[in-house]
Amino acid sequence: MSTTDLLEAAGARCMDLQREMRRRYPSVLGDLHRIAAVKGSDPDFEWPDDIWLPMAAAHKVVGDAYGGVVPPHLGRDLARVAALSTWDLDKGVFWVTPEVAELVVPALWSGETALDPRIPRERIMTGLPQYCVYVAFPVPAEPRAADLAEAPWGVFIHLEVDQNTRRPEIRFAVDVDGTWDGLSTFLVFADALTLGANVRQQRNTYAPGLDGEDVVEQLRLNSFLVWPALLALVEPGVEHRRVDLPGELVRRVTATRSPGGAIKWPRAKAPSLWSATVADVDTPAPLRSA
């Protein structure tokens, strides 16, 4: 399978997941866009510009579908809705080239860093190319069990700020098998010093009553599995270029404001395919850039 074919298949899979979200929550996108349109109108509607909407908005939308209370068994739907609705703005599907992987992976998994990689907070919080990205991984040719220990098909990545604690977070929705229930969601505290410190803080914050070692191992597995993909996107010297238009650099969607002051967020009509490549000084100037 060529890179283009793989990315097109990933884009189609993302669109299927989005359709499933709208089947479960028919008014979800309209409701979320209405919340995004009133940003800044009240202290309760303030959040950083690098975040389209905090997950509190997804909590409201999902909760409203069940009389205002999110059923415990649908807790993961909050994170799935947040990821897919944010991805809907740009609909970017990304591929990490071997050249970029060679920049990131050897340095990340060599020496002592492999034991506890540091979290480059500023680089991540300011360098994510779109509000939510989907990074496609090579899909195995043979069927396999839906197990995170296996290589996933891809991962959605976006930023979040907890409306209660104000802590910045990096949110992941790992596409295990292309299904709604196969979207395994978790977070990394962006202000933790290392991945290991993040895991320990999450155990103490969210699961103090559970078996500590089991919690730590699951969080560590999830985090370490997709961490190189995130770092590759924000690596200095890496450019994101359209697969079908190599001269075009990635840009993030921006809101428009009507004469009356109303905010409107555009939505991409279809997935766009991007390749994370090493910047080349001999590459022609982009057709348009961020």
C-alpha positions, 0 to 999 in steps of 0.5 A, a space after each residue: 500500500 502506498 503512502 497516499 493509499 494509506 492516508 486516504 484509507 485513514 481519512 475515510 476511517 476518520 469520516 466513518 468515526 465522525 458519522 458514528 459520533 453524529 449517529 449517537 449524538 445527532 446535534 453534537 457539532 451544532 451544539 459545540 459550534 454554538 458554545 465555541 461562538 461565545 468564547 470570551 463572552 463570560 469568565 466561564 467561556 474563557 480558554 487558551 487560543 490553542 484549544 478549540 473547546 475544552 472538554 467541559 463542552 463535550 461533557 455538556 453535549 453528551 450529558 444533555 443527550 441523557 438528561 444532563 447526566 453522563 452515564 458512567 459507562 459512557 465516560 469515554 465518549 466525552 473524550 471521543 466526542 472532543 477529539 472527533 469534533 475538534 478534528 472536524 475543523 481541519 480534518 488533517 491526516 498526517 504521515 511521519 516520513 522515515 527521515 523525520 522518524 530518524 530525527 526523533 526515535 533514536 534520540 527518544 529511545 536511547 540512553 536514559 531518556 528511554 526510561 523517562 522521556 521529558 515533556 517539552 511543554 512549550 514545543 507541544 502546546 504551541 507547535 501542534 499543526 492543527 487543533 486536532 490531528 490524526 496521525 496514521 500508522 501502517 496498518 497490519 496486513 493480517 487481522 489481529 486482536 484489538 489490543 493496544 499492545 499491538 501497533 494501532 492504526 492511528 491516533 487523534 491528538 489535541 490539547 485541553 485545559 481542565 476547567 477545574 484545575 486549569 492544568 494543560 493536557 495533551 489528549 490522545 484517542 488511539 484508533 485501535 481497530 477503526 471502530 468507535 469502541 476501539 478509540 482508546 482515550 487517555 491524557 498526558 499532563 503537559 506540565 509534568 516534567 516527564 512521562 513517568 511523572 505524568 503517570 504517577 500524578 495521574 495515578 494519585 489524581 484519578 485512581 488512588 484506590 486502584 492497584 497502583 502498579 496496574 494503573 501505572 503500567 497501563 498509563 505508561 503503555 498508552 503514553 509511550 506507544 504514541 509519544 514518538 508520533 507527537 514529538 515528530 509533529 512538533 520537532 524543530 525543522 519539520 514541515 508539514 506538506 500536502 501529499 498531493 500539493 508538496 509546495 503547500 504548507 499546513 495551516 490551521 483553520 481560523 474563525 471569522 467574525 461577523 459585523 455584529 461580532 458573532 464568531 463562526 468556525 469553518 469546517 473542512 469539507 473533506 480530509 486533507 493529507 499531510 506528510 511530516 518531512 524534514 525542511 529542505 532549503 531547496 524546496 520551492 516556496 509554498 503556495 500558501 503558508 500558515 
